[in-house]
Amino acid sequence: MIAGWLGAAALASAPGMLCENGYPIGGTAGQINGLDAVRTNATTYSAGEFAKRRMLADTSLVMDFHYVAGAASVPSWCEDTEGAIAQALYAAPLDLHATNFGMRVGSPTVSAFYAGSVTGSTSGIRVLSWSVPVFDLYPAVFAPVIGDYDAGGGLTNYRVDWIGGAQLRTDYVSVQAGYTGSRGLYFDVTQDRVGVFFNSVLQGDFTWKEAAYVLTGAQGFDPAALLGAPDAVGVTSLFYRQFDDPSSGAVTDGAAAARVLPTGLAAKLRTGHLRQEDLFGVADVRAAWQFGDASRLRELAVAAHTRGWVLRRDKPLDEEWQGYVRLGLMNLPDAPLLNVQGGVKPTVHADFHRTVGSDRLAMQLHLSARMNDPDVLDLYPFAYNALGVNSEITLFSPAGRE
């Protein structure tokens, strides 16, 4: 099922598939951008970020499979003696993948959780790379045995990360804390009913300057359940996010020290997000703004979905297939060194999920495909027309959301 869903990405042809012996050209802006994409992929789907996004108070077991086709285009040389691009320069696609596994055991008040992450990248072999996330499930489950593992400093990369910790949930606040295999201190503080939260991973000396990311604000505030407002008002999210800006030229290793930096971009990508979801039970609106020297309206989009798409408090489970389609605009910077023209770009996102089970235990299957999606382009800002495909499986207790 997952292979069939991800297989759509394999249909995209690329010049790299025509070359048997291709090599990236080191020192080019495209090669450096590809290395940035690889590092960003490891941070984005790290165990800490995964624990915040998916290890919620009601979850028992979660599995995610992610694939991004065309996250970067890398100038390469084909050493073949025969073929359409033999002895010639060509642009090799860089594809990224990630696999996450998590589980939580204990009571609704006190529990222990584990999250494992495997991230990697392939260059020029798209015909096979779409299937890699499924095979990475084993190391994601057994990451503590494998350890914090990082292999391949170039465009072909493989990294294993994990986090173990505990969660305390009271009527007033939920606290998650743990230690990651990459030697970082993970913590999350959330007021469940209101949705106010603060989440980060501190690395190195555990100072804010070394925070892998900062995420804070309110998500999933439900005026109908908390204030008696009409259901048509929907659910509100207003939050702030900060992490290393992939387009800012932040140097993370000696090999990239001589890179030429784009101008007018901050070292940290700082964005504010406003989302009003489940309006009249069938629509969403969302917007994002980038702060700093390159401040701009970054995203503006509208979405339509089936009734029951948003699992609201005090609402029964809907076991029918649910669908979601979002259309919008993204506004991103130019990249002259990469021959990329920025500006306003269209974005499309399609999701499907189905939830089956009872109020005690339920399972949800979530499938999505996205082109020029803001969540992808925030991370790989020069990957215009990149295709992202995700599969997510969640085992949870709906009663835990009341």
N, C-alpha and C positions, 0 to 999 in steps of 0.2 A: 504493500500500500504506500509506504513512505517512498520506496524506490520509484514507484510509478509517478508519484506527485513530483518528486525532485527531478525525474527524468526529463521533464519539459525543458529544464535548463540545458541539458546536454544537446538539444537540437540546435542551439546557437552555434554556428560555425565560426572558426577563427583561423587566421593565417598560421598560428602556431601549430595547428593540427596537421599542416602540410609539411612541416619540417621535423626531421628525425633528430638532428643534432643542432639545436639552437641554444645560444648563450646570451644572457643579458649583457648590455654594454655598461660596465661600471662607471660611476661618476656622472651619469646623465641625470637630468632632472626627473625623467620618467622612472629610472631605476631607484632613485632616492625616494620618490613618491611611493613606489611599490613597497620599499622597506618600511616606510611610515605606516602603510596600510596593514602590513603584517603585524607590527607592534600594536597598532590600534585594535586590531581584531582580538589579540590576546587580552587586552585590557577590557574591551567591551563585553566579552563573554567569559570573563574570569569568574572564579568561584564566588567572589564577594559580590559582584554585580548581579549574578544569577540568584544568590541567596536573597537579595533585596526584592528583586522583581518577581520571583516565583515561589520562594519558600514562605508562603503566607501562613497565618495562624491556623487556617483550616486544612492545609494540605498535608497529605501523608506521603505521596510519592509523585515525582515530576520527572519528565524526560523531554529534552528539547533537541531538535536537529536543525541547524542553520546552514544556509549556503548562499553566498553572494557571487554571482557570475559577473566578471568585468569590473572588479573593484579598482583596478588600475590597468593601464596599458604600458608595457615596458619595451623600450627600444632594444631589439635583439638582432644578432647576426646568425644567419643560417649557413652552416658549414657543409650542407649537403652538396654533392656534385651533380645531382639531378633533381628535377622538380621545378614547380612554378616559382619558388622563391629561393632556389639554390644560389649560394654565394651572393646573398643580398640582405639588406636591412629589412626588418619587418617589425610590426607591433605585436608582441605576445600578450595575450590576456592573462591577468593575475586573478585567480579565483580563490576565495576564502571559505573556510568551513569551520564549524564549531559544534560540539556535542556537550550537552549538560545533563547531569543526573543528580537528583536530590531526594532525600527522604527525611521524615520527621517522626519521632516516636515519643510517647509520653502522654500526659494528660493535657486538657485544654489550658491548664494554668502553667505547668512546668513541662518543658520538653527539651530533647536534644535533637540537633539536626546536623546533617552532613550534605555537602554539595561538592560535586566534582566537575571539572571542566577540561575539555581537550580542544585546543584550537590549532589550526594549521592552514597551509596555503599550498597551492600548486600553480605552476606557470606553464602555459602552453599545452596542457593535456586535458582540456575540458571534457573530452569524450569519456574520461574516467572519473574526474574529480567530483562530479555531482554525487557519487555513491559513497564517498569517504566518510561523511558524518555517521552513517549507520554502523560502520565497522569500528568507529571510535567509542562505542558505548562501553565496551569491556574496560579500557583504561580509565574512563570516566567513573565507573563504579568502583574500581580498585585503585584509585589514585593514591591513597595513603601508602599502599604497598609499593607502588612504582616510585612515589616521591615527587617532589617538584622537579619536573624534567623539561629541559629546553634543548632542542636539537636543531642544528641548522641555522646559522646566523643570517642566511641570505633569503632569497625569495621563496625557497622551498623550506618551510618551517613547521615544527611540531612542538607543541607545548602542553604539558599536563599541570593542572593546578587544582587545589582542593581547599576546603575550609571545614572545620568542625567547631561546633559551638552549642550554645544553649539559648533557650527562649523563655522568658517569664512574661506571662500575660495576666493582667488584672483587669478590673472593671474600668480602670482609668488609663492604663498605658501598657504597651507591649515593648519589651526590650530584647533585642537579639545581640549577642556578642560572641566572637570567636576569633580563632587564629588561623591564618591562611598558610598554605604550603609555601607561598612566595614570601613568607615572613612579614606579613602585614597584619595589623590589628583591625578587624572588621567589627562595626557596630551599627545598629539601627534602633532608633527610638520612635515609636509610632503611637498616636492616640487613635485607636481603631475606629471608634464610632464617628469621630469628626474627620479623621484621615490626615491629621497633621503629622509630619514625620521629619526626621533628620537622619541621613545615611551617608557613611563614608568608609574608606579604607585608608588607614595611616600606615605608611611604609617607613623603612629606614629607622630614624630616631623617633618615629611616631609624632612628628611635628606637622602642622597644617601645610607647610611649604612642600612637604613630601606626600600629601594626600593624593591617592590615585584619582579620586574624583570626589565631588561633593554634590549631594542631591537633597533638596529640602523644600518644604512647602506643604500643600494639602492635595491629596488625591482621593477621589471618590466620596466627596462630601455630598450627602443625600438630603436636601431640604425637605423632601416629602416625609422621610422616616424620622428626621430629627426635629423638624419645625412645624410639621403638619401642613406644608405647602402642597399644592396640587402636583400629582405625578408628572404632569406635562412640563414642569420646570426642569426636570432632568437632574443630572449629577454633575457637580462642579469639581474641576481640578485646576489648581494654580500653583505652579512650582518653579524652582530655579535649579539649573544644572550647570556644573562647571567641571571641566577636565582639560587636559592638554589639547591644544588646538592642532589637529593634524595638518592644517594648512599654514601654521605659523612658523614652521621651520625650527621647532624646538629640537635641539641636538640631544640624542640619547645614546650615541656611541661615537667613538673616535673617528670611525670611517666616514661619518657624515659631517665632520667638523668644518669642512671647507665649502659646504653647500651655499648656494645663493638663496637668500630668503625673500619671499614675497613681501611687498610693502603694505603698510596700513593694516596689519593684522596683529591682534594681541596674542601673547604666548598662551593664554588660557581662552578656551572657547566658553563664553558665559552667555547663557540663553535663559529667557523667561518664557513660560508656556501657560496658555490659558485654554482650557477645554470645557465645553458645555455639552455633555453627552446625554443621550436618551431623551431629547426634546420630543414631547408628544409621543414618546415611546418608539420613534422611528428615525430620528435624525440627530446628527452631531455637528457642531462647529468647533474649529480649533485654530489657534494662531500662535506664533512664536516670534520673539524679538531677540536679536543679537545685541548684546551690550559691548561697550568698549569703543576703540577708535574706529572700528569698522561697523558701528551700530547700523542696523537695518531691520526692516520687516523681513523675517526669514521664512515664514510659512503662513499660508492662509488657505484653509480647506474646508469643505463641507462633506458630509457623509450621510448615507441612507442605509438603514438596516432593518431586519425583521424585528417584530415585537418579541421581547424576551432576550435580545442580544446581550443587553447589560443585565447581569444578575444583581438585582436590587435587594436591599434588606427586606425581610418579611414578605418576599414574593416567592411563590412556588416555582420549582424547577420546570422548565419547558424542555421536553425531550425530543422536540422536532429539530431538524436541521436549521441552523441559523446562518444568515448571510449578511455580509457587510461590504459596501463599496464606497471608497473615498476618492474624491477628485479635488485637486488643488494646485497651488503654485508654490514654487520654491525660488528664493532669491539668494544666489551664492556668488562668490568672488571670481574674478578672472584668474587664469593661470597661464600667462604668456609663455613661460618656459615649457609648459606641457601642451602648448597649442590648444588650450581649452578656453572658450569664451564663456564667461559667467553670465550673470543676469537672471532674468525670470525664466524658469523652466516648469513645464507641466509635470504633475505627479499623479500616479494612480496606485491604489492599494485595494486588493480584494481579499476577503477573509471568509472562511466557513468554519463553523464549529457545531458539534453536537454533544449534548450532555445527557447521560443516561444514569439511572440509579434511583436512590431514595433520599429522603432527608437525612439519613444517617451516613450514607456513603454513596458517592457518585463519581463518575469518570467523565472527563471532557476531552475530546479530540479536536484540535485546533489546527487548521491548515491555512496558509496565507501565501500570496505572491504579490510582489510590489516592484514597481518601476519608478526610479527617481524618488524613492520614499524619503521623507525628511530624516527619519531615524537612521537610514543608511548614509545619506549625504552629509549629515552632521559628522559622521565618522570618516568617510572617504569623500571629501568635498569635491574632488575632481573626477569622480566616477560617474559622470553623466550617462544616463541610460543603463546603469547597472541594474541587474535583475536579482532581487532577493527572494528566496523561497524558504519557508519555515514550516516545520511540523512540531506540534507540542501535544504532549499527553499529560493529563493531570488527574490524580486520584485525590479526592477531597471530601470533607464533610460539610454539606451546606449549612447544617445547624451551627457550625463555627462562625458563620457570618452574621448571626443574629445579634 
